[in-house]
Amino acid sequence: RADASTVWKEFTTAEGR
């Protein structure tokens, strides 16, 4: 299970921020 920070990091990377 990925941590919330990891998920958020991946999400922000997908956003391109």
mmCIF file of the N, C-alpha and C atoms, coordinates in Angstrom:
data_MODEL
# 
_entry.id   MODEL 
# 
loop_
_atom_site.group_PDB 
_atom_site.id 
_atom_site.type_symbol 
_atom_site.label_atom_id 
_atom_site.label_alt_id 
_atom_site.label_comp_id 
_atom_site.label_asym_id 
_atom_site.label_entity_id 
_atom_site.label_seq_id 
_atom_site.pdbx_PDB_ins_code 
_atom_site.Cartn_x 
_atom_site.Cartn_y 
_atom_site.Cartn_z 
_atom_site.occupancy 
_atom_site.B_iso_or_equiv 
_atom_site.pdbx_formal_charge 
_atom_site.auth_seq_id 
_atom_site.auth_comp_id 
_atom_site.auth_asym_id 
_atom_site.auth_atom_id 
_atom_site.pdbx_PDB_model_num 
ATOM 1  N N  . ARG A 1 1  ? 0.846  -1.200 0.000   1.00 0.00 ? 1  ARG A N  1 
ATOM 2  C CA . ARG A 1 1  ? 0.000  0.000  0.000   1.00 0.00 ? 1  ARG A CA 1 
ATOM 3  C C  . ARG A 1 1  ? 0.882  1.249  0.000   1.00 0.00 ? 1  ARG A C  1 
ATOM 4  N N  . ALA A 1 2  ? 0.565  2.142  -0.894  1.00 0.00 ? 2  ALA A N  1 
ATOM 5  C CA . ALA A 1 2  ? 1.342  3.387  -0.994  1.00 0.00 ? 2  ALA A CA 1 
ATOM 6  C C  . ALA A 1 2  ? 0.850  4.393  0.036   1.00 0.00 ? 2  ALA A C  1 
ATOM 7  N N  . ASP A 1 3  ? 1.774  5.222  0.490   1.00 0.00 ? 3  ASP A N  1 
ATOM 8  C CA . ASP A 1 3  ? 1.418  6.236  1.482   1.00 0.00 ? 3  ASP A CA 1 
ATOM 9  C C  . ASP A 1 3  ? 0.684  7.379  0.808   1.00 0.00 ? 3  ASP A C  1 
ATOM 10 N N  . ALA A 1 4  ? -0.034 8.153  1.603   1.00 0.00 ? 4  ALA A N  1 
ATOM 11 C CA . ALA A 1 4  ? -0.805 9.274  1.064   1.00 0.00 ? 4  ALA A CA 1 
ATOM 12 C C  . ALA A 1 4  ? 0.110  10.264 0.352   1.00 0.00 ? 4  ALA A C  1 
ATOM 13 N N  . SER A 1 5  ? 1.296  10.471 0.904   1.00 0.00 ? 5  SER A N  1 
ATOM 14 C CA . SER A 1 5  ? 2.264  11.401 0.309   1.00 0.00 ? 5  SER A CA 1 
ATOM 15 C C  . SER A 1 5  ? 2.717  10.891 -1.052  1.00 0.00 ? 5  SER A C  1 
ATOM 16 N N  . THR A 1 6  ? 2.875  9.569  -1.164  1.00 0.00 ? 6  THR A N  1 
ATOM 17 C CA . THR A 1 6  ? 3.311  8.970  -2.426  1.00 0.00 ? 6  THR A CA 1 
ATOM 18 C C  . THR A 1 6  ? 2.223  9.119  -3.473  1.00 0.00 ? 6  THR A C  1 
ATOM 19 N N  . VAL A 1 7  ? 0.984  8.857  -3.071  1.00 0.00 ? 7  VAL A N  1 
ATOM 20 C CA . VAL A 1 7  ? -0.149 8.971  -3.983  1.00 0.00 ? 7  VAL A CA 1 
ATOM 21 C C  . VAL A 1 7  ? -0.301 10.409 -4.438  1.00 0.00 ? 7  VAL A C  1 
ATOM 22 N N  . TRP A 1 8  ? -0.182 11.331 -3.483  1.00 0.00 ? 8  TRP A N  1 
ATOM 23 C CA . TRP A 1 8  ? -0.304 12.748 -3.806  1.00 0.00 ? 8  TRP A CA 1 
ATOM 24 C C  . TRP A 1 8  ? 0.831  13.193 -4.726  1.00 0.00 ? 8  TRP A C  1 
ATOM 25 N N  . LYS A 1 9  ? 2.025  12.646 -4.484  1.00 0.00 ? 9  LYS A N  1 
ATOM 26 C CA . LYS A 1 9  ? 3.184  12.986 -5.300  1.00 0.00 ? 9  LYS A CA 1 
ATOM 27 C C  . LYS A 1 9  ? 2.961  12.518 -6.734  1.00 0.00 ? 9  LYS A C  1 
ATOM 28 N N  . GLU A 1 10 ? 2.430  11.323 -6.879  1.00 0.00 ? 10 GLU A N  1 
ATOM 29 C CA . GLU A 1 10 ? 2.137  10.794 -8.210  1.00 0.00 ? 10 GLU A CA 1 
ATOM 30 C C  . GLU A 1 10 ? 1.035  11.608 -8.873  1.00 0.00 ? 10 GLU A C  1 
ATOM 31 N N  . PHE A 1 11 ? 0.069  12.025 -8.084  1.00 0.00 ? 11 PHE A N  1 
ATOM 32 C CA . PHE A 1 11 ? -1.050 12.801 -8.621  1.00 0.00 ? 11 PHE A CA 1 
ATOM 33 C C  . PHE A 1 11 ? -0.576 14.155 -9.119  1.00 0.00 ? 11 PHE A C  1 
ATOM 34 N N  . THR A 1 12 ? 0.243  14.811 -8.308  1.00 0.00 ? 12 THR A N  1 
ATOM 35 C CA . THR A 1 12 ? 0.761  16.123 -8.681  1.00 0.00 ? 12 THR A CA 1 
ATOM 36 C C  . THR A 1 12 ? 1.679  16.016 -9.893  1.00 0.00 ? 12 THR A C  1 
ATOM 37 N N  . THR A 1 13 ? 2.395  14.887 -10.001 1.00 0.00 ? 13 THR A N  1 
ATOM 38 C CA . THR A 1 13 ? 3.275  14.673 -11.147 1.00 0.00 ? 13 THR A CA 1 
ATOM 39 C C  . THR A 1 13 ? 2.437  14.512 -12.408 1.00 0.00 ? 13 THR A C  1 
ATOM 40 N N  . ALA A 1 14 ? 1.303  13.829 -12.268 1.00 0.00 ? 14 ALA A N  1 
ATOM 41 C CA . ALA A 1 14 ? 0.416  13.628 -13.406 1.00 0.00 ? 14 ALA A CA 1 
ATOM 42 C C  . ALA A 1 14 ? -0.203 14.958 -13.834 1.00 0.00 ? 14 ALA A C  1 
ATOM 43 N N  . GLU A 1 15 ? -0.411 15.825 -12.854 1.00 0.00 ? 15 GLU A N  1 
ATOM 44 C CA . GLU A 1 15 ? -0.960 17.144 -13.114 1.00 0.00 ? 15 GLU A CA 1 
ATOM 45 C C  . GLU A 1 15 ? 0.072  18.033 -13.795 1.00 0.00 ? 15 GLU A C  1 
ATOM 46 N N  . GLY A 1 16 ? 1.334  17.714 -13.556 1.00 0.00 ? 16 GLY A N  1 
ATOM 47 C CA . GLY A 1 16 ? 2.413  18.481 -14.153 1.00 0.00 ? 16 GLY A CA 1 
ATOM 48 C C  . GLY A 1 16 ? 2.768  19.689 -13.315 1.00 0.00 ? 16 GLY A C  1 
ATOM 49 N N  . ARG A 1 17 ? 2.571  19.560 -12.011 1.00 0.00 ? 17 ARG A N  1 
ATOM 50 C CA . ARG A 1 17 ? 2.863  20.678 -11.100 1.00 0.00 ? 17 ARG A CA 1 
ATOM 51 C C  . ARG A 1 17 ? 4.148  20.383 -10.332 1.00 0.00 ? 17 ARG A C  1 
# 
